Every structure is written in C-alpha cells, then in structure tokens.
Amino acid sequence: MFVQKLARIHRGIAFFATSAVSRIRPNRRVFAARFAIRAAVCLLAAIVRCPPAFAYIGPGAGFVFVGSFLILLVTSVLVVFSLLTWPARCAARAVRRRKIKRRHRDVGRIVILGLDGLKPELAERFMDEGRLPNMARLRERGTFTRLNTTYPAISPVAWSSFQTGTNPGKHNIFDFLSRDPATYLPLLSSVKMGKVERSLSLGSRSIPLGKPTITPLRKSKPFWHVLGEHGVSSCVLRVPVTFPPEKHRGVMLCGMCVPDLIGTQGTFTVYTTRDDIRCEHGSGIVVRLEQNGNIMRSHITGPENFLRKDREPIHIPLQIVRGTGADPAEVTVGGQRVKLTKGKHSDWVRLRFSPGLGMKVTGVCRFLLVEADPHLTVYMTPMNIDPDRPALPVSHPMVYSSYLSKLLGTFSTLGLAEDTWALSEGVIDETAFLEQCYTFHGERERIFFNALDRTGEDVCISVFDITDRVQHMFWRYLDESHPANRGKDTERYAGAITELYNNMDGLVGRTLERLNERDILIVMSDHGFQPFSRGVNVNSWLHQNGYLALNDGATESGEWFADVDWTRTKAYAMGLGGLYINERGREAQGTVAAGDEKRLLKEELIERLSGLRDTQQGQIGITQLWDTTAVYAGPYLGNAPDLIVGYAAGYRASWDSVTGKIGPQVFEDNVMSWCGDHCIDPRLVPGVFFSSRAINAHRQPHIMDIAPTVLAAFGIDRPGHMDGTALDFE
Amino acid sequence: MFGAKIKIDKDLLKRAKKFAEAAGYSSTEEFITHLIERELSRLEQGGDSDEEVKKRLRGLGYI
C-alpha cells in the first residue's frame, strides 16, 4: 500500500513538474523562480520571527509531527528524484517518438471535442441558417458528415467503441444495463463495485483491512494506451465508461458512470414543509421539515459507515433558517453558512462525514431554494465525490482531480451530473435545470481549456454531456404534439435547443482560436436524437403473446420481474434495447435449449416484432430486430443480449419495460419531462463528424474508425484487434 | 501494470498469444484474465443483496 502510494505521488509530481516547467515560457520562468524564492524567504522569516508559545503537547502531536515530517521528507526526495531524472525521461520519450514523428511531421496536436448526442440534421439546418459559423467553417474547409453508430445507439456502447475502435463483442458494453443470469436482476454494465474481503471485528465496529475493489467491465484497449506505448501522451476528459480510471501516459478525468458519494448514479434530496411532494420514481429522497417557526432542523444522510457492522449511514446535522428580503433562506451545515436566493443554485458546499477513528469522507453538493413562503422547499443535488479529496478515484493520476480543484475550483464529478430526475419529478423547473447544466458545463470548459493549453504535440479529448441532457429534457419544445407537453410550458424554452447548438458552436470557435495549422480538430457525437413520444413495453408484448409467464393469479408484474414465473418464460427484455432468451444452462431457470430451439425462437421473435404496429397511432413502433450473432463478433459475445430491438423514430422502450414491469398496455404515451431519446434503430440516429482537415472517404465513417484514425495520424499502425478503419486526412 | 505475475509453460503462452489475437482480444493478458474471470464466475456464489443492486442504478436518467 505504502509503495503504491509513493509511486502515485511520484507519478503526480513527475506529471505536474514536467508539464509545468516545460510549458512555462522563458520570461515566465524568471517570474516563477522569483516567486518561489520570495515564498521561501517569507516562510523562513515567518518561522524565525514566530514568538514562543506554551502549550501542552501530548504524544498525539508527536505522531502527527513525525508523520508530517516523513511525508515532507519523502515528497522532497521524490521531487529531487523527479527533477534529476526529467532530462533522461524526456530523452527516452523523444527517441520513442522520433520514429513516428518522422513519418508524420505535419501533425501537431489532435484535439477531439465530443458533443454527446449532437444531431447532424439539426447542425446542418442551423449551419445553413448561419447560426453556427464555426461549425460551418469546419464544413467548408475540412469535413462534415454523419457518423454511423453502434447497435444499440446508446452512449456507453458507442463511446466504448470510440475508445477501443472495436465492436461491442470485443469491448463488452452492450447497454447501460446488463443482467445477472442467476437472479434476472439488472447490473450496471460498466463497472463492478466489490466489497472489502477481510475486516477486523471489534465489538460493534468492523475495521476493513484493505480497499473495496472496483473492476472495470469495459474490455479491450483504449487507443490512448496504444499512443502511450509509442510515447504520445493523452489528456482524456470525461469520456464515458472510463471509471475506474486506468493508468496510461497522460491524465484522465472520468465521466459517465462515476457514482455519487452514496454509490448511486445520482440521488438528490429535497427538504420541504410540503406534504404533497413525492418522488414516485425513487430517484430522490424527500425529507419533511417541521413547520415550527423560522428555524428548521434536519440532517443529511451520507454514505454507509464502513467502520460499523450494521453499515448504518452517517448523518450530519443540517439547519435551514427562513429569512427575508434578498436572502430568503440560509442553510447551515458542518459549520458553513450558505445564503440561498430563490431560484439560484448555491456554490459547492463541502460535506464532511466522520465514520470514526478520525477518518473523513467528503462530498460536495449545491443547494437550491425552490420556494420560501408560505412553504419552504430546498433542493440538494446528489452528493458528488469531492474532487479535492476523492473518496474513490475519479482521475488518473489520483491527484489530478485535486490539482484541478485547487487550480480551478470545485467541480462536479458525478457521471450523470445534470439532475434529469429532479426535473422529471417536478422538484426543480426548467430554469433551474438549465442553470445547473450550464454551470457544470462551464466547469468542464475551464478544465478542458486548461488541459488544452498544456497539451504538447499530443492528444486532448473532452466529452461534453450538456448536448445530450438538454435535448433529452427540451425536445418537446420542438414538437407541439408531444404528449409530454400536456400541462407544461411550451413557449418559454422554445429556443433552448437552438441556443444549445449556438453555445456549442462558440466552444468550437474558442477551441479553433487556440489551434495552429498543424493541429487537427475533430468534433463528433456518439449518436443523434429523435422525439420520445410513445413507449413500447416489449415485456408486456412477450407476456400477451405467450413468451413470458406470470405467477398463477398475477395479471401484472412489479419492478424487475417480481411476479414472473421463470420456469414458464422463454424470453424477456432488459435494458434499453436488449432482449434475452431464457436459455437453459445459462439463466438460472432457463427453459429454452441452446442450439436449434433457441435459433428458431430468435427467428420467430424477429419476424413477429419487426414492424410491430402501434394501432392507436397507426404507426410502426419497432422497425427491426437484430440477432446479435450477426452484428457483433468477439470474445464477449456470450454476454450480449440475444436480440437488439430497433425502435422507430418517436418510440423507445417504455419506462415500465426498462424496469421489468409488466402491464396491460404495450404502447403508451410518454408524458415525462424526459421527452427526447436516441435508444432506437441506430440507422435513425447517426452522430456527427467534423474535422478541420478534409478526409478522403468513399463511405460514411463509423464511430469505430476514430481510434485507428488518431493512431494513423501519428503514424501508428492499427492494432489487429481493432475493427475500425483509419480515415485518411488530406 | 503492477499486477501479480504467474508462471505458465512457454509453449502454452505461445499458443495463447496466437489464439488471443485471432479471437479479437487486445492482448494475451486480456485473454487469460477473461478465461479466469469466466471460470470464477461459475464457481463463486453470492454477491450483493437485491436492494444493493437496485440502489446502484438509482438516478440513472434513462430508467
């Protein structure tokens, strides 16, 4: 453990020392040296001039002193070691890079801006209308085309193919969810959170001996690992499915799938004096406040106490005072007083939870005063892992998030930080949601430009989520007849998506300003967008057509197939696009034999479900189903669903179907605020591909082509396992 | 990078390398890790409680 910690510290120091010194211009070097000398002199003077003080110093203080001294000593040794070996390391890197640079002298930096969910048809329309001048410039001088995406067109699947240049059969991510064939319960597809294997029992306490394991489930090899093997560094920011961070040459900040402090994908809390606020979908916690004067006391429920056998969560007290005038409320937590203005998010507030033995687990959150009078309602964002003192690693090296936090301020670390469920549950409104999205986006832009300015002739990749989240929640404004418009405002944010594309164009423009002629900029998305007006419950269809059986007497099933009789079930749908055969020997209570029986059942389901009509609307709800053995190839094919369902534009798996509920309706209106989607037939939602250089392409590129394209630009041959083909820049 | 090492027969490693590439693995390490994980998942039992499994998905906007 200690050795690993030392190695981590060493890597951190080496990274920051080399990047800092190498990027400082000569005049700045002089300034930096003067600043360091002045700081050292001030520190020395403060120590020498400090008057004597008298106090009892117990043995604890001695341990702290010795501990601090040791850390200081080791750090100093590592700094010296790092500086002494820096020239040798630079020389070794230059030798390694010489070979590839000789082949491609005309390539400087490669910068990839990932705009999740940017829709090519909208980008094209807005460019033609003159709204996106920077993207239009890329189209004129370089490349603009549609980008084929994965089956299914879902972010974790598509971005995994982006990273690895492979089809899902080789990277093992087939959906947001996978399933446990032993229990038929859903699992997060991207990461497996383990427990501590051994612990020391002391009465009611249980002292863990080790750390819980966090196992990445995405397989194969990201292209930045291959670049690193050839001496090229990569800065990788918020690319989905990069948690836990893996070591490579460069830095990384993890993206989609990073959990919150309590281990969920984002649980908000709402403190309210109302008794009519409900979180029906279970994504938030409602805490009732006693209306008793202007001071209301409650608590924040934090992570489980890992030092207790009963694993009770840790609480910290929270006080809310109803005020008047410009600051109608004030929250006090952990000694911090935060003034709240109605409708505006607070700055980040640090939450320190104490499990005992002097340990601290810290998270960060923001508060929002939703209403102050007569009822008081305060919304608290999900508790993000504190980037300054991360309870779980959210970056590589681990100190990178701490460095960014200290340099640029606290930022959101949660994978899906924009709180779509709080808007869907009606806890916050569209105004607050947009403010939250743009606040997080601002943090990410600052991180991106900080990284870009430090990138040498290497690679810098940043994925921005705002494009995905805003389109999910505001698509109804583009479609007057959308069922989700019922009872909601349809005018105030009619321009939200147009403005979103304008803002992304601004980001592209600011990026272009920092690039030179040798640099290559790629702007891309993993999929496009379509309205989500009607939900399709494939499980209900399977039940009505005799493929899925319920327990005797049941006519419906609760969440996660609670009332399903597996011994009489042949097939079930799980996740946003997957359909599984209940295979004997694979599933715990499988009924269908592998081989011909399974093949015939798959053919039957493909035939019956392809072209399934929504009779109420007179439209086709499902365009086609694909046998995964036909669209995937690779060693993880056995983990894939057996069939992929391709929904038509306007349709998607219904909310009930995704969570394994079975009811009387196969088709139903989607009235949730989550009104746009892309988890449909991939041919209907291609992504975009812009580049600052033209490409010689005789076909529409695929998202798997990006990885070999970047490698080829640096003169590195495509590894044999990659499925994509390099695009040839002119 | 700093993982534990095990010794296997040279010829077996040679065969594994050949197969790993043909099967679409990015490395021999990935191939051997996959084999071990697959076998262990058959042998190991138990895991998180149903509630723990569901809790981890809470907040996922898509579901």
Interface residues (C-beta under 8 A of the other chain):
Chain A: Q4 A7 T164 T166 G169 K170 F176 L177 D180 T183 L185 P186 L187 L188 M193 K195 K219 S220 K221 K247 P259 D260 G263 T264 Q265 G266 T267 F268 G282 S283 P382 L416 T420 W421 S424 R469 H472 E559 W560 L576 A633 G634 P635 Y636 W655 V658 T659 W674 C679 P719 G720 H721
Chain B: M1 F2 E21 A23 G24 Y25 S26 S27 E30 F31 H34 G47 D48 D50 V53 K54 K55 R56 L57 R58 G59 L60 G61 Y62 I63
